[in-house]
Amino acid sequence: MNAYSVTVDLPEILFKRIERTAQGLNQPMPQALLKIVESNLPSLDKVPVPYRTELEAMESWSDQQLWRSAKEAMSDRMQQELGDLLDKNRHDNLSTTEQARLDQLHAEANRLMLRKSYALALLKWRGNQLTTFNATRIAN
């Protein structure tokens, strides 16, 4: 793993907080600061590898782009198709083709939810108020 050195001027009040945290962790200041930074950034460690590149790209998006992604939804047609296939699946009546389509729609829904949740995590981390986000009123 490559390591990089960064010099940052901190306000005294923040420096004192980090210093207290380092003492509480019983660690030198650089190690404590690294732990603080690592724990504060949204993590993709538990995200399946195929989705990581797309989510990493979102980290450079503007807030406006992230809000747009957070408000994305499956089309009504796809939601209806997914619902119909799920109903049919409950009765074990899916053909091989229908099962493949259900798997595809599940994958698309999972990808969409990952994008939405990561967009919201990034927005929150950037200091945006998420209380204004209303998932039931989605504007595309």
Summary of the structure (lengths in Angstrom):
residues: 140
radius of gyration: 21.3
end to end distance: 41.2
largest distance: 66.7
contacts: 293
relative contact order: 0.11
helix: 66%
strand: 0%
